[in-house]
């Protein structure tokens, strides 16, 4: 088991009880994402956590394969899906380097890409599972956009300290919007929609079509 898997297992129960920081931004993210999904789709969600987003979008697709590093998170997700009657979600434990083979009609990754050890490899893995014309939908906190501000200094100072005491994952990238979008394009995607939900930080929402 990796250090990150142990971290997410350890905080799974606390994470499951935590409130969404910006409910309006989250609901708008769901609304925009739903507009790109169709009833027959087989969607893949990477880094599904406790399954909240997969469950919220389960009625918009035919089925969802929801993956995460943490078996504790997945156990919570399975229980929540059963309670919600979302029987079209299959939960699987894996990292971004061992994704289900696909192909998929859509791949989703929310609040994940700033945490992967190798962004280029992760995006390449996603691209391999999407036929040409299919969509990769993501939202990523772009911490690098705060560069030069007090907030950025706080990120640089606090996150390593949190990591030392086991309160942060081992990989946290300070991505800028430009870096993220350039990596997407390099991996073979054409960006078709962008937005910041929320505006602060920002949480960069990207819809990218596989070339």
Secondary structure as UniProt FT lines:
FT   HELIX           3..17
FT   HELIX           23..34
FT   TURN            35..36
FT   TURN            39..40
FT   STRAND          42..46
FT   TURN            49..50
FT   HELIX           52..57
FT   HELIX           58..60
FT   STRAND          63..68
FT   HELIX           71..84
FT   TURN            87..88
FT   STRAND          89..93
FT   TURN            96..97
FT   STRAND          104..110
FT   TURN            113..115
FT   HELIX           119..128
FT   STRAND          130..141
FT   HELIX           143..146
FT   TURN            147..148
FT   HELIX           150..164
FT   TURN            165..166
FT   HELIX           177..186
FT   TURN            187..188
FT   STRAND          189..196
FT   TURN            199..202
FT   STRAND          203..210
//
